[in-house]
Amino acid sequence: MNLQTEQAAISQFLQTHFSQFDPELAKKLAQHSILREFESDEQLMRPGQYFKSTMLIVEGGVKLYREDHDGNEFFIYQLGPGNACALSMICATKKEQSQISARAVEPTRAILVPIALMDELMTGYKSWYYFVLETYRSRFEELLLVVDSIAFRSMDERLEFYLKNQQKLLNNDEIAITHQQIATDLNSSREVVSRLLKKMEQRGMLRLGRNTIKIIK
């Protein structure tokens, strides 16, 4: 993809998924950002990594995890088209190392905005300033939901909440995911997740397929 074609593609993605950006900001981003493609299960971030850019997701999906010292992962939240990674914004701006890992859950495209632009964007473009604030707010609310889910909900309630959230993020009633992937995200075992999914299927809430789950209600 040549530079002109890439800039045109970025402009189109911004218009589709980030229409709140004013025209001058969109033009600035198209001129100075790059469009990056990630394969399914490809790692986008690693703990200890320094960021050279922040990401605007335009296709696919990305899951963020917190890792312990033994490499065990705890699911934080998921990003879809129209979302940005607040943590990458913070780390990029303050030039700090990442404390999280992130992986693409399907083929994904992201606009990478270089950190060298961050101060200029924050002070020169109100639509970017408000977008960053809204991104921080949204991600914080999602973290609160995760905390509430762990602290106050039973595992079957957490599973139902998780599936409805996946349905909303993907904008699709059919979710391509394995029972083990769900168990990892919920910090549970595959056997427990499989048993609860079967009960939900018997209650008519979903239909189980081969590595897919169809949400019915």
C-alpha positions in Angstrom: 0.0 0.0 0.0 1.6 3.3 -1.1 1.4 6.4 1.1 -1.4 8.1 -0.7 -3.6 4.9 -0.6 -2.8 4.4 3.1 -3.7 8.0 4.0 -7.0 7.6 2.1 -7.8 4.3 3.9 -7.0 6.0 7.3 -9.3 8.9 6.4 -12.1 6.5 5.5 -11.7 4.5 8.8 -11.7 7.8 10.8 -14.8 9.0 9.1 -16.6 5.6 9.8 -15.5 4.9 13.3 -14.3 8.3 14.7 -16.7 10.7 13.2 -16.4 12.9 16.4 -13.0 14.1 15.2 -13.1 17.5 13.5 -11.9 17.6 9.9 -8.6 19.2 10.7 -7.8 16.6 13.3 -8.8 13.8 10.9 -6.5 15.3 8.3 -3.6 15.5 10.8 -4.0 11.9 11.8 -4.2 10.6 8.3 -1.0 12.5 7.4 1.1 11.3 10.4 -0.4 7.9 11.5 0.1 4.5 10.0 -2.3 1.6 9.4 -1.3 -1.7 10.9 -2.7 -5.1 10.4 -2.6 -7.9 13.1 -3.3 -11.6 12.7 -5.7 -13.4 15.0 -3.9 -14.2 18.3 -1.0 -11.9 17.5 0.3 -10.0 20.5 0.0 -6.2 20.3 1.5 -5.3 23.7 3.7 -7.0 26.2 4.5 -6.1 29.8 7.6 -4.0 30.0 7.2 -2.7 26.5 7.7 1.0 25.8 5.1 2.5 23.4 6.0 4.5 20.3 2.3 5.0 19.4 -1.3 4.7 20.7 -3.9 2.6 18.9 -7.3 3.4 17.4 -9.1 0.1 16.6 -10.9 0.2 13.2 -11.5 -3.5 12.5 -11.5 -6.7 14.5 -11.0 -6.9 18.3 -8.3 -6.8 21.0 -8.4 -8.3 24.5 -6.3 -6.8 27.3 -4.9 -8.8 30.1 -2.9 -8.3 33.3 -0.2 -10.8 34.0 1.2 -12.0 37.3 4.9 -13.0 37.9 4.2 -16.5 36.8 2.7 -15.5 33.5 -0.9 -16.2 34.4 -3.3 -13.8 32.7 -6.4 -12.0 34.0 -8.8 -10.6 31.5 -9.4 -6.8 31.8 -11.6 -5.7 28.9 -11.9 -5.9 25.1 -11.7 -3.2 22.5 -13.5 -3.1 19.2 -13.9 -0.7 16.2 -14.2 2.9 17.4 -12.3 2.2 20.6 -8.8 3.3 21.7 -6.5 1.9 24.3 -6.5 4.2 27.3 -3.6 2.4 28.9 -1.4 2.8 25.8 -2.3 6.5 25.8 -1.2 6.9 29.4 2.0 4.8 28.9 2.9 6.6 25.7 2.3 10.1 27.1 4.3 9.4 30.3 6.9 7.3 28.5 6.3 4.4 31.0 6.5 0.7 30.5 3.3 -1.3 29.8 1.9 -3.3 32.7 -0.5 -5.2 30.5 -0.5 -7.6 27.5 -2.9 -7.4 24.6 -3.8 -9.9 21.8 -5.9 -9.7 18.7 -8.9 -12.0 19.0 -9.5 -12.0 15.2 -7.8 -10.3 12.2 -7.5 -6.7 13.3 -6.6 -3.3 11.9 -5.5 -0.3 14.0 -4.4 3.2 13.3 -1.1 3.9 15.1 -0.8 7.5 16.3 2.8 8.4 17.2 3.5 9.6 20.7 5.3 12.6 19.3 1.9 14.0 18.3 0.2 13.5 21.7 1.0 16.9 23.2 0.1 18.7 20.1 -3.2 16.8 19.7 -4.2 17.4 23.3 -3.6 21.1 23.2 -4.5 21.9 19.6 -7.6 19.8 19.0 -10.6 19.9 21.3 -12.2 16.9 19.7 -9.1 14.8 20.5 -8.9 16.2 24.1 -12.6 15.2 24.7 -12.0 11.8 23.0 -9.1 11.0 25.3 -11.2 12.0 28.4 -14.1 9.9 27.2 -11.8 6.9 26.5 -10.4 7.1 30.0 -14.0 7.3 31.4 -15.2 4.4 29.4 -12.3 2.1 30.2 -12.5 3.0 33.9 -16.2 2.1 33.9 -15.4 -1.2 32.3 -12.8 -1.9 35.0 -15.4 -1.2 37.6 -17.7 -3.7 36.0 -15.0 -6.3 36.1 -14.4 -5.6 39.8 -18.1 -5.7 40.5 -18.4 -9.0 38.6 -15.7 -10.6 40.6 -16.7 -9.3 43.9 -20.5 -9.5 43.8 -21.6 -12.0 41.1 -21.7 -15.8 41.0 -19.9 -17.6 38.3 -23.0 -18.2 36.2 -23.9 -14.5 36.4 -20.3 -13.6 35.4 -20.5 -15.9 32.5 -23.8 -14.4 31.3 -22.5 -10.9 31.7 -19.3 -11.9 29.8 -21.3 -13.4 26.8 -23.6 -10.4 26.6 -20.6 -8.1 26.6 -19.0 -10.1 23.8 -22.2 -10.0 21.8 -22.4 -6.2 22.2 -18.7 -5.7 21.3 -18.8 -7.9 18.3 -22.3 -6.8 17.2 -23.0 -10.4 16.5 -25.2 -13.0 18.1 -22.8 -15.8 17.2 -19.5 -15.7 19.0 -16.5 -17.6 17.8 -14.8 -18.7 21.0 -13.8 -21.9 22.8 -14.8 -22.9 26.3 -11.1 -22.7 27.3 -10.8 -19.2 26.1 -13.8 -18.2 28.2 -12.4 -20.0 31.2 -9.1 -18.1 30.8 -10.9 -14.8 30.6 -13.0 -15.6 33.7 -10.1 -17.1 35.6 -12.1 -20.3 36.0 -11.7 -23.9 34.7 -12.9 -25.2 31.3 -15.0 -27.9 33.1 -16.9 -25.3 35.1 -17.5 -23.1 32.1 -18.7 -26.0 29.9 -21.1 -27.2 32.6 -22.6 -23.7 33.0 -22.9 -23.2 29.2 -24.7 -26.5 28.9 -27.2 -25.4 31.6 -27.7 -22.1 29.7 -28.4 -24.1 26.5 -30.9 -26.2 28.3 -32.7 -23.0 29.5 -32.9 -21.8 25.9 -30.5 -18.9 26.4 -28.0 -20.0 23.8 -27.0 -22.7 21.3 -23.6 -24.4 21.5 -21.7 -25.2 18.3 -18.1 -26.3 17.5 -16.1 -23.4 19.0 -19.1 -21.1 18.6 -21.9 -19.9 20.8 -25.1 -18.5 19.4 -26.9 -16.1 21.8 -30.7 -16.6 21.6 -31.8 -14.3 24.4 
